[in-house]
């Protein structure tokens, strides 16, 4: 793609540039305010060469735009030595957080403009150039692990072929991550505009040398960055492959001639004006607006209803019949299959053995043994920087909290975080539904425990109407994409469904109502959810069917006997940790 930019064209004159630029910026300022009112999010990504002028192009825009609805995220250069020395590398962990996490975290809400001064493509290129499989060193020379020129031994043809194959695999991985992120943004009401600012190698060298020679700007160009001009041919090929592979119909690339700053500014402004105009002209989705309003009311605590009174048998049958109809209608709208590989022996609620139990003496003995085992493994996990994520979903009163306590009890308090999932806040509702989990990840070597999770989109939001059928239907694979990213990062991801039979749940509800020390655990909402058992059961079965992937399968914890479920969870966690830590 890069060859399509004509770097030899005459530069635009100031007289021709200024009136066009002023008119465009005036129009863009007005459009920004309309986008704020209508909740249109704009994500503007600037990629390109060091010294190409990306920062200046962003600064020119920021000078005119409303700063209250605009943010800029600057991607720092990869710390190559730290990345190569990262303790988790041997365990398949790519860093303290997933590569995409910093970009997820920086995403502004719908209605705002988020500028990325370099982004996920820069991160991909730097990882491929500098950290993978004997790649380049920062000064542009080939890093052959001490067996290059100094060792008098050239890299073998076989090693070069293997390195190329590794880069192809990495390129595919990064492109799928970019595609997933950008598609989710577009589906969620954002406009994604991607610019690549291109300059030739000679122009890049001159600009970097000029910055380095000026004492006032020398801090911007290290000796390593200046020497990296020697990487230009290799980086050119990588950039070109990335651009070709990520020129998505929903987020195409706009190539900009960075050697003519005035023409670049005009091209960027014209593209942004057209993008915002197109988004504002799109017709709103009434169903999405209705679901969003209901979700906001739930967030504000405005959906509380009076508890149900006693019902006659006929009324009970009518309520049940209505619930069954609604469940069938929702299941008919769920996807028939996933584009991800699903395990052959996935769980089903109808196959749960509610009779599984553990006697008190065996429970005490096995609980202590497994907690001691987890404590030892966690110390090793921390040293090797392996992230562990344990996620709990389940019926009300199934015993999720008690199960989490027994896991946490075995861990160093400094090494884990329990992430609850209350109703989304207003800022969270202005972001993609996964955003509040994108930003709540354990650091590598630590444990993240999720008391309910990102599956709320296909459970409570589906059943309660907080998301439209179109939104929750596409969420299954959005979740699979997120979990694949976590596993590629190197996380051990365990997904528990804590199951309890309806009869045992009813017994626990009544026990909570009668015990003053437990009454805080039971709410009117819990009783209403029992009325919606058919809808939730159908949603759970669809969740199992569409998200029990080979890389993140579901595990059922049979919790009619809480003791059994607690020990089973600990054994599964320990077995997963032990398998990972014994791989190398």
N, C-alpha and C positions, 0 to 999 in steps of 0.2 A: 504493500500500500504506500509505503513512504516514497517510492519513486514517482508517485503521481503528483508530488509537490514540486512546483517549478521554483527553485531557489534563485534563479537568475533573472526573474522579472524585475523591471525597474521599480524602485520604491515610490510609494505614494507621496505626493507633495503635501505640505502643511496646508496650503490653501484649499485643496480638494478634501482633505481629511477633516478639518475642524467643524465645518457646518454639518456634515453627515454624522460625525461622532456626537455632537451636541444634541441633535434631533433624536438619535437613537437612545441616548442616555435619558433624555427627558421622557421618552415613551416607556422605557424600561422601569423607571421610577414609579410611574403611574400603574403599570402592570403589576409591580411588586405589591402595591397596596391592595389591589384586587385579589391577588393570590392569597394574601394574608386573610382577607375576609372570607374567601371561599375554601380555605384550608388546602390549597394546592402546595405541596412541598416540592422544592427544586433542589436537586443534588447536582452540583457542577464539579466535575473531576478534571483537573489539569495534570496531564502527564507530559513527559518530554525530557529532553536532554538537560543535564546540568549546564547552567549558563544560558539556557534558551529564553529566559525572561518570563517564566511562569509567574513568579511572585509579582513582577511589575504589572502583568496583565490583570492579576487579581486585585492589586492595589488600585489600579485605575477604575475598576468596577466599584470597589468598596468606598471610594471617595464620594460616590454619588448615591449609593443605595442607603436605605434606612438600616442603620446598624442594629436596631432593636430586633429586626427580623432576619439578621444575617450573621453567620458565623464562619470562621475559617479554621480549618484543621491542617496543620503542617506535619507531614510525615517525616520523622527523623531518619537519618541514614542508619542502615543496619550496622550494629556493632559486631563486626565480623569475628573478632577474637573471642568475644563473649559467646557468640552463637556457636563457634566451633568447640569452645570449652564447656558448653552447657552440659551438666551432669546427666540430664535425661536423654541425651542424643542416642546413647547406646540402647536405650529402652524404646526407641521410636518416638520420643517426644520432641516436638519441633521448637519448643520455647516455653517460657513461663505461661503464656496465653496463646490461643490460636492466632494464626497470622491475621485473620479477619477481625479479631476482637477490637482492636483500636479503632477501626473504621465503623464498626457497629456502634461503639460507645460514642463516637463523635457525631453521629447522625442527629440532625436537628428535627424538630417536629414538623408535621404537615402544616403548611402556612409560612414556613421559614425557608430561607435559602442556605444551604450548607455547601461551602466551597472546600474542596480537598486540594491542597497544594501538594501534588503527588498522592498516590493512594495505593490500592491493592495491586495494581500492575507494577508499580515501582517495587513494592515489597516482593512480588513474585520474581521480578527480574534480578533483584539483589540476592535473593535466596538461591536462585539458579546459578548466578555468576560466581558467587563468593563462598557458598557454604556446602554445595552438594557435589560429592563424588570427585574431589580433586579439581575444583573449578579454579577460576582466576583469583589472584591475590589483588589487593587494592591498587597496587602500582601498575597493574595491567599485564604482569607476567603470569605464566602458567604455574599453578601450584601443583607440583607433582610429588608432594610428600617427601622432599629432600632428594628426589631421584631425577631432577631435571638437569639443567646445565651444570650446576655445581657438582652434582654427582656423576656427571659425564655419561648419563644414561637417558635416552629419550623415552617418552611415553610410547608404549607399544601400540600397534594398530588395534589390537584386541581391546586394550583399555580405552582407546579413543572411541571405538564403536560402542562399548558398554556405556561410556560417559554420554554419548549422543542418545542412546536408548533411554538412559536415566533422565535426561533432559526432556525427551518427548513425554515420558510418563509424568514428570513434574509439570510440564507445560499443560498437559491435559487436566491435571489435578487443579492447578490454579485457575484455568479457564472455567472449569465447572463451578468452582467457588465464586468466581466473578459473575457467571451467568445466573447462579442461584440468587445471589444478593441483589443484582440489578433487576431480575424478574420480580422478586418479592417487593422491591420498592415500587416498581411500576404498577403491580397489582394492587398495592396499598394506597395509591393516590399520589405518588411522587412522579415527577418528571426527571429523568436521568439524562444529563447532557455531558458528553465526554469529549474533551479536547486533547489533542496531542500536538504540542508545540515543537516543531522540527527545525533543526539547524544542521548545516554541514559540519564536518569534522574541523575544518580550518576555522570556521566562524566560532565554533565552540572553544577551540584552543585559545584564540585571540581574546575572547570574552573572559575566560577563566584567568588567563595571564594578566589581563588588565585589572581584574578584581584582586588578584593575589599581589600585584605590584603596588597597589594603593594601600597604605597603612590603615586607612579608615575602613576598608572592606576586606582586608586580608583574612579576618576571622571567618569570613564566609567560604573561603576556599583553602582547605588544608593542602599540604603537599601531596597527600594521598589522592585527594579529589583532582588535583591538577594532573597528577600522573595517570589518573584513570582515563584520560583522553585516549590513552593507548588501548583501552578496551573497546573503542568505538566500533570497529568492524564486528566484533562478537556481539556487542550490545545491539547493534543495528539489526542483526539477524534475529535476535531474541525479540526485540521490539516489533519487528515486522511480523513475526509469527504470532505474537500476542495480539497485535492489531487485527490481523486477518481472522484469527480464531475467535475474537470477541466483538466483532462488528455486528452486533445483534440487531434485529429489526426493531426491537423495542428500546434499544439503547445503542444507536450507531455512533461510530467515531466521526469527529470533525477534525480534519487535519489542518493545521495552521502554520503558515510560513513565519517562523519566529525571527527571521533575519530582517523582516520589514515590520517594525513595531506598530506603525500606524495602520497598515493593512490588517495586521493581526488583531488590533483592538476593534476595528470595524467588523471583521468576520465574526469575532466572539460576540459582540453586542447584537449583531443581526441574528445570529443563531439563538441567543437567549430570548430575544423579543419574539421570534417565531415560535419557540418552544412554549413560552408562557401563554401566548395567544392561543395556541392549539389546545392547551390544557384548560384554559378558561372557557373555550368554546364547547368543550365536551358536555354532554347532557348529564346532569346528576342522576344517581341511582336512588329512586325513592325508597326501595327496600333497604339499601345500605344506610340511608339517613335514618330510617325508623329504627333499625337495629342499633345504630350508634347512639341514638337518643336514649334508648332503653338501657344500653350499657352505661352511659353517663349517669342516668338516674340510679342505677344499681351502685355505681361507684360512690355516689353522694348519699347512699342509704335511704333512697326515696321509694324503694319498691317493697318495703315491708308490708305484709298483709296480716289481717287478723287471723288468728288460729282457727282451724276448721272445728266446727262443733260435731256432736255425735251425728252419725248418718244411719239411715235405715238400710237394710240389706239391698233394697232396690237402688238406693242412691249409691251405695258402694259398687254395685255391678255397673251402674251407668258411668261412674268415674273410671272404673277399670277399663270398660269398653272404649271410652274416649281416649284413654292413655294408649291402649293397644293400637288404635287407628293412627294416632299421631306418630307412634313409634314406627309403624309400617311405612308411613309416608316419608319419614326422615330417612329410613334405610334405603328406600327406593331412590333417593337423591344422592346417596353416598356413591363415590367412585366404585366401579366394578373391580378394578385392579390398581396396583401401584406400578410405577416404572422402576421401582427398586425390587431386589430379590427378597421375597418373604420366606421365612422358614417353613418347612413342610409340616412340621408338627406343632404349629402355633396353638396357644391356649384357647379355651372356650369355657365360658361360665358353666355350661351344662355338664362339663367333664370334671368339675372341681369335686374333690372328695372331702366332704365336710366332717367326716368321722376321724380324720387324722388328729392324733393327740399325743401328748407327752406327759408322763406322770411327774409329780412334783420333785421327786428325788432325782430322776434322770435329768429333769430340766435344770436343777441347780448345778448338777455336775457338768453337764454339757455346756450350759451358758458360761460358766467360769472358764472352761477349757477354751471355748471359742473366743471369748473376750480376751483372754491372755494371748491367744494366737494372733488376734487382730492387733493387739498392742505392739507385739514384736514386729509384725509385718509393716505396720504403719511407720515405725522408725526407719525401716529399710526403704520403704516407699518414699519417705521424705528425703533421705540421702540421695536416692537415685532420681528424684524429681519427677515422679510419676503422678499425674493427677487422677483422683478417684471421684466419680460422681455417682451418687446413689439417689435414685428418684422414687418417691412413693406416691402412688395413686390408690384409691380404694373407696369402698362404701363408708358412709358415716358410721361411726362407732365400730369400725373394723379393727382398730388397734394400731393405726399408723403411728400415733404419738408415742405409745409405749414401745413400739418396735424401734423407733428412732432413738429413744432414750437409751435402750440397751446397746445400740451401736455406738452412740456418742460416749457412753460411759467407759468404753474401752479405749477411747482416743485421748491424746493430749489436747487439752482445751484450746491451745493456741493453734492447733493444726486443722480444725474443722470449722465450718460455718453451716448453720441450718438456715435455709432460705424458705420462708413461708410464702404462700401465694394467696393473699387476700384479694378482694376486688381491685382491679386496676385503678390507679389514680388518674386524674385528668391528664397530666403530662404523658403517662404511659399510653392512654387511649389515643393520643395524638401521634403515636409512633406505630410501626408495625407490631403485631401482637407478640412476636418473639423478642422484641427489643428489651423488655425488662429481664429476659433471661440471657440474651446476648451480653448484657452488662453485669450479670451476676454469676460469674464463673469462679471456681476455686483456682488459686495460683498453683502451678505445677508443684507437686510434692504435698499438696494439701487435699482435704476432703470437702466436697460440697454435698450437703444432704438437702434434698428438696422435698418439703412437706406440701404435696401437690405441686403442679408443674405446668409446663407449656402445653400439656394435654388438656388444659381447661378449654382451649379453643374448640376441641372436638367432643367435649363432654358437656360441662355446664353451659358454655356459650351456645352450643348447638341446641341443647334441650330447652334453655330458657329464652332463646331468641335474641341473644346479645350479638350474634353474628348471623349474617344471611347464609342460606344454603350454598351460594357461590363461594363465600368466604371460608366457611368451615370445610367445604369439600376440597378446596385446594390446599387446606392447611395440613392434610395428611402428608403430602410429599414435601411441603415446606418444613415440617417437623423432621422428616427423614433426611432432608438436606442439612438441617442444623445438626442432627445427631451424627451424620457422616462427617461433618466438619470437626466435631468434637473427637471422634474416633481417629480421624486423620491427624489431628493435633497430637494424639497419643493418650487420650483419656481412657480410663476404664469406666465404661458407662453401664450401670446396672439399673434396670427398670422393673420395679416391683408393683404388682397389683395385689393389694391386701383384700382378700375376699372373706365375706361372712354371709351365712345363709340368712334369708329374710326372717326366719323364726328367731334365730339367735340375735339378730339386730334388734328385733322388737323387744326381746328380753332385756337387752342392754339399755335401750331407750327408757323402758319403765324403771329399771334399776337406777338410772341417772335421775329421773324425775323424783324418786322417793328418797334419794340420799342427798342431804343438804350440801355435802362436800363435793358432789358431782353435778349439781343442778346447773352450774355454769356451762357444762359441756353439752346440754341439750337445748335446742332452740325450736321455735315454730318452723323454721326453715327445714330442719331435719325431718319433721313430720310431713311437710309438704313434699319433700324429696321422695318419701316412701310412696306417696300417691303417684309419683312419676317413675316408679320402678321400671315399667316396660320401656319408657323412652330411654332411661339411662342404660338399661341392659342392652338395648339395640345399639346405642352409641358405643358401649364398651366392646361389643362383639365386632363392630366395624373398626374400632381402634386396633384391636388385636389383629384383625384380618389385613389391615392396610399399613401397620407400622411395626409389626414384629419382624424386623429385618434381620438378615444374617449377621450384620455387624452390631445390632442393638435389639436383641429379642426380648420379649416380655417374659417375666417369671411370675407365676402366681404364688402368693403366700397364703396357704389355707389357714385362716385365722379364727375359725370357730373356737379353737383352742389357741389362745394368744401365746402360750408358752411354746407350742410347736412352731408357730410362725416366727417367733423371735430367734430361735435357734437356727431354723432353716435359713433365715436372712443372713445371719452371721456366717454360717458355713459357706453360703454362696459368695459372699464378699471375700472371705478368706481364700477360698479356692481360686477366685479370679485374680486376687493379688498374688498369690503364690505362683500361679501359672505365668503371669507376666514377669515376675521378678526372677523366675527360674529359667526364662527363655534364653538368657545370655550367660 
